[in-house]
Amino acid sequence: MNPTACILVIGNEILSGRTQDVNVQYIARRLSELGITLSEVRIIPDRREIIVTTLCDVRARFDMVFTTGGIGPTHDDITAPCVAEAFGVPWTVHPETFRALEAHFAPGEFNAARQRMATLPQGATPITNSVSIAPGFSIGNVHVLAGVPRIMQAMFDSLAPTLPHGTPVTSRSWYALDLYEGALAAGLSEIQDHHPDLDIGSYPFRRPDGRRGVALVSKGLDRDAVLAAAEATRDLITHLGFTPQEGEPPP
């Protein structure tokens, strides 16, 4: 069995619609490459009691938890102290991180707000990144990442080699223009019945020029089974009188 994971997206700006989350897609893709099964995603507000309660719940149910958001210098960046509370440890200055941040800023600029970014749950291990000096951190099976996408990605890339790996997911796609789900539903159900351990899905799309179609995606841990299912979806498209094209439909 592959390790399991949950993502907690933390931030009022996501729930309000002010900011569009793009971090989940990146983390999900990278976890798939590492053979880690993403089982759940939650979006929660910047509220202490919700963060603490949710974190205690998911870290007990999944092999690892990734959080994004809420580790900056402002008053509403409360993820780090909430993680400390969830683990029952002090939220305290991390000396090595403090020294690195202090050296990074010009004299007089390393103010109290910026010093918050050097304050971590006791026992946490910093997650460095190549974009900014302020780290994320890991404690237990929880990995706390930034909300800014390019910083989050750098943190995840730094963290990835240390994560337990499983069997990478194999995925194959075929699509066809002018094909609709109603025409292929029965045949696709038969393919799924023959491959119960795979995820086989149909995904309608619409191109900018107005033409529509459907992409059929087969994915799972058994590479040979995925390839067989993908071949069956290709044959289904052909049987229905359409021209199958391999891969994802272009935007």
Phi, psi and omega per residue, in radians:
M1 nan 2.355 3.076
N2 -1.274 2.648 3.028
P3 -1.036 2.638 3.139
T4 -1.882 2.697 -3.102
A5 -2.502 2.722 3.037
C6 -2.292 2.520 3.037
I7 -1.939 2.264 2.981
L8 -1.900 1.986 3.047
V9 -1.616 2.035 -3.037
I10 -1.935 2.127 3.096
G11 2.807 2.208 3.067
N12 -1.059 -0.550 -3.076
E13 -1.174 -0.450 3.084
I14 -1.322 -0.790 -3.110
L15 -1.171 -0.525 -3.138
S16 -1.389 -0.271 -3.078
G17 1.551 -0.011 -3.137
R18 -1.161 -0.626 -3.128
T19 -2.127 2.356 3.095
Q20 -1.599 2.199 3.141
D21 -1.305 2.291 3.030
V22 -2.156 -0.028 -3.067
N23 -1.284 -0.613 -3.095
V24 -1.055 -0.759 -3.121
Q25 -1.045 -0.761 -3.125
Y26 -1.139 -0.853 -3.113
I27 -1.106 -0.734 -3.131
A28 -1.043 -0.773 -3.138
R29 -1.126 -0.744 -3.122
R30 -1.199 -0.661 3.099
L31 -1.110 -0.702 3.111
S32 -1.051 -0.722 3.117
E33 -1.122 -0.539 -3.106
L34 -1.533 -0.075 -3.091
G35 1.326 0.591 3.085
I36 -1.975 2.214 -3.068
T37 -1.491 1.978 3.043
L38 -1.363 1.980 -3.025
S39 -1.796 -0.370 -3.071
E40 -2.770 2.548 3.028
V41 -2.287 2.314 3.066
R42 -2.219 2.535 3.025
I43 -2.027 2.126 -3.050
I44 -2.295 2.741 -3.090
P45 -1.424 2.994 3.065
D46 -1.404 1.179 3.113
R47 -2.244 2.173 -2.998
R48 -0.901 -0.903 -3.022
E49 -1.147 -0.594 3.132
I50 -1.252 -0.749 3.134
I51 -1.068 -0.845 -3.085
V52 -1.105 -0.833 -3.111
T53 -1.115 -0.790 -3.127
T54 -1.128 -0.737 -3.126
L55 -1.103 -0.745 3.116
C56 -1.083 -0.646 3.130
D57 -1.157 -0.957 -2.985
V58 -1.300 -0.547 -3.129
R59 -1.232 -0.330 3.069
A60 -1.466 -0.347 -3.029
R61 -1.815 -0.273 -3.097
F62 -2.198 2.717 -3.134
D63 -1.173 -0.553 3.089
M64 -2.639 2.676 -3.133
V65 -2.242 2.356 3.065
F66 -2.022 2.219 3.049
T67 -1.931 2.592 3.036
T68 -2.242 2.386 3.045
G69 1.724 2.660 2.978
G70 1.462 0.457 3.118
I71 -2.139 0.428 3.101
G72 -1.523 -2.834 -3.022
P73 -1.647 -0.059 -3.006
T74 -1.595 2.965 -3.020
H75 -1.084 -0.482 -3.103
D76 -1.576 0.055 3.059
D77 -1.522 1.517 -2.980
I78 -2.002 0.167 -3.083
T79 -1.065 -0.828 -3.056
A80 -1.041 -0.879 3.111
P81 -1.130 -0.512 3.104
C82 -1.218 -0.668 3.081
V83 -1.111 -0.732 3.096
A84 -1.026 -0.759 3.133
E85 -1.119 -0.720 -3.138
A86 -1.089 -0.572 3.135
F87 -1.610 -0.083 3.117
G88 1.211 0.603 3.132
V89 -2.196 2.801 3.117
P90 -1.186 2.656 2.987
W91 -1.705 1.890 -2.908
T92 -2.425 2.803 3.136
V93 -1.100 2.311 3.051
H94 -1.654 1.895 -2.960
P95 -0.969 -0.787 -3.092
E96 -1.107 -0.757 3.119
T97 -1.156 -0.697 3.113
F98 -1.018 -0.820 -3.121
R99 -1.119 -0.689 -3.128
A100 -1.146 -0.752 3.128
L101 -1.189 -0.716 3.141
E102 -1.058 -0.686 3.130
A103 -1.270 -0.444 -3.084
H104 -1.287 -0.686 -3.068
F105 -1.534 2.646 3.085
A106 -1.132 2.706 3.129
P107 -0.915 2.291 3.135
G108 1.535 -0.177 -3.102
E109 -1.655 -0.232 3.140
F110 -1.483 1.307 -3.037
N111 -1.452 -3.103 -3.081
A112 -1.075 -0.639 -3.140
A113 -1.104 -0.782 -3.141
R114 -1.225 -0.484 3.105
Q115 -1.173 -0.386 3.062
R116 -1.014 -0.573 -3.084
M117 -1.291 -0.160 3.056
A118 -1.765 0.135 -3.111
T119 -1.842 2.046 -3.016
L120 -2.228 2.828 2.994
P121 -1.043 2.421 -3.140
Q122 -1.033 2.274 -3.121
G123 1.623 -0.079 -3.135
A124 -1.296 2.644 3.078
T125 -1.860 2.150 -3.125
P126 -1.091 2.554 3.000
I127 -1.900 1.939 -3.107
T128 -1.380 2.913 3.053
N129 -2.619 2.763 -3.057
S130 -1.564 0.019 -3.065
V131 -1.748 -0.805 -3.116
S132 -2.348 2.845 -3.075
I133 -1.381 -0.477 -3.082
A134 -1.259 2.268 -3.053
P135 -1.610 2.839 2.761
G136 -1.519 -2.859 3.095
F137 -2.831 2.772 3.053
S138 -2.081 2.462 3.007
I139 -2.571 2.191 -3.038
G140 1.038 -2.247 3.130
N141 -1.775 0.348 -3.106
V142 -1.939 2.284 -3.131
H143 -2.110 2.060 -3.001
V144 -1.816 2.058 -3.035
L145 -2.065 2.819 3.115
A146 -1.209 2.870 3.077
G147 -1.620 -0.454 3.110
V148 -1.169 2.116 -2.963
P149 -0.936 -0.817 -3.065
R150 -1.201 -0.536 3.077
I151 -1.302 -0.739 3.096
M152 -1.016 -0.766 -3.120
Q153 -1.104 -0.714 3.114
A154 -1.125 -0.698 3.096
M155 -1.119 -0.783 -3.125
F156 -1.099 -0.736 3.141
D157 -1.105 -0.587 3.081
S158 -1.226 -0.625 -3.088
L159 -1.375 -0.591 -2.960
A160 -0.864 -0.782 -3.101
P161 -1.087 -0.336 -3.105
T162 -1.590 -0.149 -3.061
L163 -1.424 2.579 3.041
P164 -1.171 2.297 -3.082
H165 -1.796 2.699 3.036
G166 -2.187 -2.641 3.105
T167 -1.496 2.109 3.140
P168 -1.054 2.585 3.105
V169 -1.358 2.320 3.013
T170 -1.681 2.368 -3.134
S171 -2.362 2.400 3.072
R172 -2.387 2.473 -3.080
S173 -2.300 2.507 2.942
W174 -2.300 2.528 3.101
Y175 -2.440 2.872 3.103
A176 -2.575 2.484 3.049
L177 -1.396 2.596 3.069
D178 1.176 0.172 3.059
L179 -1.683 2.445 -3.100
Y180 -2.125 2.684 -3.051
E181 -1.054 -0.614 -3.110
G182 -1.045 -0.511 -3.107
A183 -1.382 -0.431 -3.026
L184 -1.940 -0.050 -3.008
A185 -0.993 -0.801 -3.091
A186 -1.143 -0.810 3.142
G187 -1.119 -0.645 3.142
L188 -1.199 -0.609 3.088
S189 -1.092 -0.671 3.113
E190 -1.133 -0.702 3.108
I191 -1.115 -0.730 3.115
Q192 -1.099 -0.684 3.118
D193 -1.087 -0.578 3.129
H194 -1.368 -0.298 -3.111
H195 -2.323 1.172 -3.025
P196 -1.137 -0.351 -3.103
D197 -1.554 0.001 -3.134
L198 -1.812 2.757 2.959
D199 -1.691 1.997 -3.137
I200 -2.117 2.100 -3.051
G201 -2.337 2.761 3.050
S202 -2.045 2.387 -3.020
Y203 -2.340 1.775 3.117
P204 -1.120 2.608 3.086
F205 -2.490 2.802 3.082
R206 -2.350 2.169 -3.128
R207 -1.415 2.800 3.108
P208 -1.003 -0.468 3.139
D209 -1.441 0.060 3.067
G210 1.694 -0.292 3.133
R211 -1.251 2.498 -3.102
R212 -2.060 2.945 3.116
G213 -3.059 -2.952 -3.127
V214 -2.396 2.418 2.999
A215 -1.839 2.351 3.100
L216 -1.921 2.138 -3.026
V217 -2.086 2.277 3.049
S218 -2.047 2.280 3.111
K219 -2.632 2.652 -3.135
G220 3.029 -3.033 -3.071
L221 -1.563 -0.371 -3.139
D222 -1.597 1.791 -3.032
R223 -1.038 -0.771 -3.104
D224 -1.110 -0.699 3.128
A225 -1.152 -0.684 3.112
V226 -1.094 -0.775 -3.138
L227 -1.124 -0.656 3.110
A228 -1.168 -0.734 3.130
A229 -1.160 -0.678 3.124
A230 -1.129 -0.680 3.085
E231 -1.111 -0.641 3.112
A232 -1.177 -0.650 3.110
T233 -1.197 -0.646 3.071
R234 -1.079 -0.776 3.139
D235 -1.135 -0.606 3.108
L236 -1.102 -0.791 3.121
I237 -1.033 -0.778 3.137
T238 -1.111 -0.771 -3.137
H239 -1.038 -0.565 -3.128
L240 -1.419 -0.044 3.057
G241 1.619 0.339 -3.130
F242 -2.035 2.911 -3.090
T243 -1.734 1.934 3.139
P244 -1.288 2.435 3.072
Q245 -2.212 2.309 -3.039
E246 -1.372 2.553 3.078
G247 1.716 -2.925 3.119
E248 -1.579 2.524 3.122
P249 -1.115 2.420 3.121
P250 -1.159 2.613 -3.135
P251 -1.161 nan nan
